[in-house]
Amino acid sequence: MDFPIVFKGVMHGKTITLDEESFLPEGYRVTMHLIVEPEEAMRLAFGGWKDMTPEEVADFERTVSEAEGRPFKMPEPDRS
């Protein structure tokens, strides 16, 4: 059974700065599996909706409705 090696860090464009030193040599090629904290995942997901055009909203609602087999409507944005 494989066990993941966990490193935490911060994204800076295409670079990740790790919180701690790693044992991997410079230039070592890796595959990253991203795990986002739940609160951050919600912020990122909802933030993507704020600039949607009415046509994009309608298309999204239609796609989700077809996938779920029942009508779906996005909630109205909170303008407060």
C-alpha positions as CSV (number, residue, x, y, z in Angstrom):
1,M,0.0,0.0,0.0
2,D,1.3,3.5,-0.9
3,F,1.4,6.2,1.7
4,P,1.6,9.8,0.6
5,I,4.4,12.1,1.7
6,V,2.8,15.3,2.8
7,F,4.3,18.7,2.2
8,K,2.5,22.0,2.9
9,G,3.3,25.2,1.2
10,V,2.1,28.4,-0.6
11,M,1.5,28.9,-4.3
12,H,3.4,31.7,-6.0
13,G,2.4,31.5,-9.7
14,K,4.0,28.3,-11.0
15,T,6.2,27.9,-7.8
16,I,5.3,26.3,-4.5
17,T,7.2,27.5,-1.4
18,L,7.2,24.7,1.1
19,D,6.7,25.4,4.8
20,E,9.6,23.1,5.7
21,E,12.7,21.7,4.0
22,S,12.2,18.5,2.0
23,F,14.5,15.6,1.5
24,L,14.0,15.6,-2.3
25,P,16.9,16.8,-4.4
26,E,16.7,20.1,-6.4
27,G,14.9,19.5,-9.7
28,Y,13.2,16.2,-8.6
29,R,10.1,15.7,-10.7
30,V,6.9,15.1,-8.7
31,T,3.2,14.8,-9.2
32,M,1.0,17.0,-7.0
33,H,-2.4,16.0,-5.6
34,L,-4.0,19.2,-4.5
35,I,-6.1,19.2,-1.3
36,V,-7.8,22.5,-0.5
37,E,-9.1,23.3,2.9
38,P,-13.0,23.2,2.8
39,E,-13.5,26.8,3.6
40,E,-11.0,27.9,0.9
41,A,-12.7,25.5,-1.6
42,M,-16.0,27.2,-1.0
43,R,-14.5,30.7,-1.4
44,L,-12.8,29.7,-4.6
45,A,-16.0,28.1,-6.0
46,F,-18.3,30.9,-5.1
47,G,-15.9,33.6,-6.2
48,G,-15.9,32.1,-9.7
49,W,-19.7,32.7,-10.0
50,K,-19.6,36.5,-9.2
51,D,-18.6,37.5,-12.7
52,M,-20.9,35.2,-14.7
53,T,-23.0,36.7,-17.4
54,P,-26.8,36.0,-17.5
55,E,-26.2,33.7,-20.4
56,E,-23.5,31.8,-18.5
57,V,-25.8,31.5,-15.5
58,A,-28.6,30.1,-17.7
59,D,-26.2,27.6,-19.4
60,F,-24.9,26.5,-16.0
61,E,-28.5,26.0,-14.6
62,R,-29.4,24.1,-17.7
63,T,-26.3,21.8,-17.4
64,V,-26.9,21.1,-13.7
65,S,-30.6,20.5,-14.3
66,E,-29.9,17.9,-17.0
67,A,-27.2,16.2,-14.8
68,E,-29.5,16.0,-11.8
69,G,-32.7,15.3,-13.6
70,R,-34.6,18.1,-11.9
71,P,-34.7,21.9,-12.2
72,F,-31.8,23.8,-10.7
73,K,-31.7,27.6,-10.1
74,M,-28.7,29.4,-8.8
75,P,-29.4,31.6,-5.7
76,E,-29.7,35.3,-6.3
77,P,-26.5,37.1,-5.2
78,D,-26.5,38.9,-1.9
79,R,-26.3,42.6,-2.8
80,S,-25.9,43.8,0.8
